Amino acid sequence: METVQEGLLSVIMPIYNEVHLEKGFLRLTGVLKNAGIPYEIIMIDDGSENGAWQKIVNLADRYPYVTAASFSRNFGKENALCAGLDLAKGACAVCIDSDMQFPPEQIPNMYRLWQEGYEVVEGVKRKRQKEGLWYKACSGMFYKLLNRLSGIDLKNGCDFRLLDRAVIEAWKLMPEKQTFFRGMSSWVGFRRTQLVFDVEERTEGTSKWSAKRLIALAIDSVTSYTAVPLYAAAVFGILFILFALGMAVQTLYMFASGYAQNGFTTVILLILIIGAILMLCLGVIGFYLKKIYEEVKGRPRYIIARAVHSKAEE
């Protein structure tokens, strides 16, 4: 384990195609300086394609206490958080998004709770951002399902949380390559508390989370914490169930109309139902086989192509 600097706070900031980095960076460092918190800023460029890395390098050249690394390609936010935790030298670390929707003004409150003895300080949204009804319904269903199957309650939770050095070291003991930061940092336990905050509205840019990426994250998250067959675990299974229901309605209609031969209705319904169930089960097995396949390959979570450290002095 690297030498840990007593009282030092490591602020981990994953970055992907962000545009206005300096504004948020100065807001963050201003809060930490005013609060008198010793800090280091760890910026992880997750394979940005818009020249964000050069902006990060410029910040490291002009401001102190900055460590930055750039992935060889886009490995995802979860792996960027892993890299930040691996590089952190602080007695505690806090994860924050570079778009500053998680208000850095709450970090001193997290740090104070850590000084009181809490080892995990979880940021909890007072209310969710402006989202469509479909998104809210799906996210609510996901959190309820995850809580029921794994016992982990992540409702209104987020990646904005502070971890003690003991928690970070426990995190590093988990070797899985497919990570879910919120779930894993909750699973390790330790003395924890919550800090309720208001999410700020996005003023620039758009969310990097597409519907496809959100669905993939939901499936990976649930399959990481339970072996119970999941709803929507197989897209093909669901499609075949819908098809089977449609065919069942048609078959029953033909039977009621007197056009179906004796015995045909029962046979076609059994074939459709059994086929749909088999497809669903194969889909569930397929998701778990995929996770096993990814783990046994033993590839690293991420690859760092470039890294810089601050040359500027306070």
C-alpha positions in Angstrom: 0.0 0.0 0.0 1.3 3.4 -0.9 2.1 6.0 1.8 -1.1 7.5 2.9 -1.1 11.2 3.8 -2.9 11.9 7.0 -6.0 14.1 6.5 -5.5 14.3 2.7 -8.7 14.2 0.6 -8.4 12.6 -2.8 -11.1 14.0 -5.2 -11.7 11.6 -8.1 -13.2 13.1 -11.2 -13.9 10.9 -14.2 -14.1 12.8 -17.5 -15.5 11.9 -20.9 -15.8 14.5 -23.6 -16.4 17.3 -21.2 -16.0 20.8 -22.6 -15.7 23.4 -19.8 -13.4 21.7 -17.4 -11.6 24.7 -15.9 -14.8 26.4 -14.6 -15.8 23.3 -12.6 -12.2 22.7 -11.5 -11.8 26.2 -10.1 -15.2 26.0 -8.3 -14.1 22.7 -6.7 -10.6 23.8 -5.6 -12.1 27.1 -4.3 -14.4 25.2 -2.0 -11.6 23.0 -0.7 -9.3 25.9 -0.1 -11.9 27.9 1.7 -12.7 24.9 3.9 -9.0 24.4 4.7 -9.0 20.8 3.5 -5.7 19.3 2.2 -6.5 17.8 -1.2 -5.3 16.2 -4.4 -7.4 16.2 -7.6 -7.3 13.0 -9.6 -8.7 13.4 -13.2 -9.3 10.3 -15.3 -9.9 10.9 -19.0 -12.0 8.0 -20.1 -10.9 8.0 -23.8 -12.4 11.4 -24.7 -12.5 12.3 -28.4 -12.9 16.0 -28.1 -9.4 17.1 -26.9 -10.3 17.0 -23.2 -6.9 15.4 -22.4 -5.0 18.5 -23.5 -7.2 20.6 -21.3 -6.5 18.4 -18.4 -2.8 18.6 -19.1 -3.1 22.4 -19.1 -4.8 22.4 -15.7 -2.0 20.2 -14.3 0.6 22.6 -15.6 -1.1 25.6 -14.1 -2.4 24.4 -10.8 -1.0 22.3 -8.0 -2.0 18.9 -6.5 -3.3 17.5 -9.8 -2.7 13.9 -10.9 -4.2 12.9 -14.3 -4.4 9.8 -16.4 -5.8 9.1 -19.8 -7.2 5.7 -20.9 -6.1 4.1 -24.2 -9.8 4.0 -25.1 -13.2 4.4 -23.5 -13.4 1.9 -20.7 -16.5 3.4 -19.0 -17.1 5.5 -16.0 -17.0 2.5 -13.6 -13.5 1.7 -14.6 -12.5 5.4 -14.4 -13.6 5.4 -10.8 -11.5 2.3 -10.2 -8.4 4.0 -11.7 -9.0 7.0 -9.5 -9.2 4.8 -6.4 -6.0 3.0 -7.4 -4.2 6.3 -7.8 -5.6 7.9 -4.6 -3.1 8.7 -1.8 -5.4 10.4 0.6 -6.7 9.1 3.9 -10.2 9.4 2.2 -11.5 9.9 -1.3 -14.6 11.4 -2.7 -16.0 10.8 -6.2 -17.6 13.7 -8.1 -18.8 14.2 -11.7 -16.9 16.8 -13.8 -20.2 18.5 -14.8 -20.7 19.7 -11.2 -24.2 18.4 -11.0 -23.1 17.0 -7.7 -22.4 20.2 -5.8 -18.8 20.4 -4.5 -20.0 22.7 -1.7 -21.2 19.5 0.0 -17.7 18.0 0.2 -16.8 19.9 3.4 -19.9 18.4 5.0 -18.8 14.9 3.9 -15.3 15.5 5.2 -16.7 16.7 8.6 -18.8 13.5 8.9 -15.7 11.5 8.0 -13.7 13.3 10.8 -16.5 12.3 13.2 -15.8 8.6 12.4 -18.0 7.6 9.5 -16.1 5.5 6.9 -18.6 5.9 4.1 -20.6 9.1 3.5 -23.2 8.4 0.8 -24.6 11.3 -1.2 -28.4 10.8 -1.6 -30.4 12.9 -3.9 -33.3 14.8 -2.3 -35.2 14.3 -5.5 -34.4 13.0 -8.9 -33.6 15.2 -11.8 -36.2 16.1 -14.4 -36.8 12.8 -16.1 -39.5 11.3 -18.3 -42.1 9.1 -16.8 -40.7 6.0 -18.7 -37.2 6.7 -17.3 -38.5 7.2 -13.7 -40.6 4.0 -13.9 -37.7 1.9 -15.2 -35.2 3.3 -12.7 -37.7 2.8 -9.8 -38.3 -0.8 -10.9 -34.6 -1.4 -11.1 -33.8 -0.2 -7.6 -36.7 -2.1 -6.1 -35.6 -5.3 -7.9 -32.0 -4.9 -6.8 -33.0 -4.2 -3.2 -35.4 -7.2 -3.1 -32.9 -9.6 -4.7 -29.6 -8.5 -3.1 -30.6 -6.4 0.0 -28.7 -3.4 -1.4 -30.8 -0.2 -1.3 -29.6 2.3 -3.9 -32.7 4.4 -4.3 -31.8 8.0 -5.1 -28.2 7.0 -4.5 -25.3 8.1 -6.8 -21.6 7.9 -7.2 -21.2 11.1 -5.1 -19.8 9.5 -1.9 -16.8 9.7 0.3 -14.8 6.5 1.2 -12.3 6.1 4.1 -8.9 4.6 3.3 -10.0 1.3 4.9 -12.9 1.1 2.5 -10.7 1.8 -0.4 -8.3 -1.0 0.6 -11.3 -3.4 1.0 -12.5 -2.3 -2.5 -9.1 -3.2 -3.9 -9.4 -6.7 -2.6 -12.4 -7.4 -4.9 -10.9 -8.7 -8.1 -13.9 -8.7 -10.5 -13.3 -6.9 -13.8 -16.9 -5.9 -14.2 -17.6 -3.3 -11.5 -20.6 -1.4 -10.2 -19.3 1.3 -7.9 -22.4 2.1 -6.0 -23.2 -1.6 -5.4 -19.6 -2.6 -4.4 -19.1 0.4 -2.1 -22.3 -0.5 -0.4 -21.6 -4.2 -0.2 -18.3 -3.8 1.7 -20.1 -2.4 4.7 -18.2 -0.3 7.3 -19.7 2.5 9.4 -21.8 4.7 7.0 -24.1 7.6 7.0 -26.0 9.6 4.3 -25.9 13.2 3.2 -29.0 14.5 1.4 -28.3 17.1 -1.3 -30.0 18.7 -4.2 -28.8 17.8 -7.7 -28.0 20.9 -9.8 -29.6 21.2 -13.2 -27.3 20.6 -16.2 -26.3 24.0 -17.7 -24.1 22.8 -20.5 -23.8 19.7 -22.6 -25.9 16.6 -22.6 -25.9 13.4 -20.6 -23.5 10.7 -21.7 -25.9 8.0 -20.7 -28.0 6.7 -23.6 -30.9 4.3 -23.1 -28.8 1.4 -24.4 -26.0 2.1 -21.9 -28.4 2.5 -19.0 -30.1 -0.8 -19.8 -26.6 -2.5 -20.1 -25.6 -1.0 -16.7 -28.8 -2.2 -15.1 -28.4 -5.8 -16.3 -24.7 -5.9 -15.3 -25.5 -4.4 -11.9 -28.2 -6.9 -11.1 -26.4 -10.0 -12.4 -23.4 -8.9 -10.2 -25.3 -9.3 -7.0 -27.8 -12.1 -7.5 -28.2 -15.4 -9.2 -32.0 -15.3 -9.2 -33.4 -15.3 -12.7 -34.2 -11.7 -13.6 -37.1 -10.1 -15.4 -36.0 -8.8 -18.8 -32.8 -10.9 -18.6 -33.3 -12.0 -22.2 -34.6 -9.7 -24.8 -35.4 -12.6 -27.1 -37.2 -14.4 -24.3 -39.5 -11.4 -23.8 -40.1 -11.0 -27.5 -41.1 -14.7 -27.8 -43.4 -14.3 -24.8 -45.2 -11.4 -26.5 -45.3 -13.4 -29.7 -46.7 -16.4 -27.8 -49.4 -14.2 -26.2 -50.4 -12.9 -29.6 -50.6 -16.3 -31.1 -52.5 -17.6 -28.1 -55.2 -14.9 -28.6 -55.4 -15.8 -32.3 -55.6 -19.5 -31.6 -58.3 -19.2 -29.0 -60.3 -17.0 -31.4 -60.0 -19.6 -34.1 -61.1 -22.3 -31.6 -64.1 -20.2 -30.5 -65.1 -19.6 -34.1 -65.1 -23.3 -34.9 -62.2 -23.2 -37.3 -59.7 -25.1 -35.2 -59.4 -28.9 -35.2 -59.8 -30.8 -32.0 -56.5 -30.9 -30.0 -54.8 -28.3 -32.1 -55.4 -25.5 -29.6 -53.8 -27.2 -26.7 -50.8 -28.3 -28.7 -50.0 -24.9 -30.2 -50.4 -23.2 -26.8 -48.1 -25.6 -25.1 -45.5 -25.3 -27.8 -45.6 -21.4 -27.7 -45.5 -21.2 -23.9 -42.7 -23.8 -23.4 -40.7 -22.3 -26.2 -41.0 -18.8 -24.7 -39.9 -20.1 -21.3 -37.0 -22.0 -22.7 -35.8 -18.9 -24.6 -36.1 -16.8 -21.4 -34.1 -19.3 -19.4 -31.4 -19.5 -22.1 -31.2 -15.8 -22.1 -30.7 -15.7 -18.3 -28.0 -18.3 -18.6 -26.4 -16.4 -21.4 -26.0 -13.2 -19.3 -24.2 -15.1 -16.6 -22.0 -17.0 -19.0 -21.0 -13.7 -20.5 -19.9 -12.4 -17.1 -18.0 -15.6 -16.4 -16.3 -15.4 -19.8 -15.3 -11.8 -19.2 -13.9 -12.6 -15.8 -11.9 -15.7 -16.7 -10.1 -13.9 -19.5 -8.3 -11.9 -16.7 -7.9 -8.7 -18.7 -7.2 -5.5 -16.8 -10.1 -3.2 -15.9 -8.4 -0.4 -17.8 -5.2 0.6 -19.6 -3.5 4.0 -18.9 -1.9 5.4 -22.0 -0.6 8.7 -20.5 -0.3 10.3 -17.1 0.8 13.7 -15.8 1.4 15.2 -12.4 1.2 18.9 -11.4 4.4 20.9 -12.0 2.9 24.1 -10.5 3.5 24.9 -6.8 1.0 26.4 -4.4 
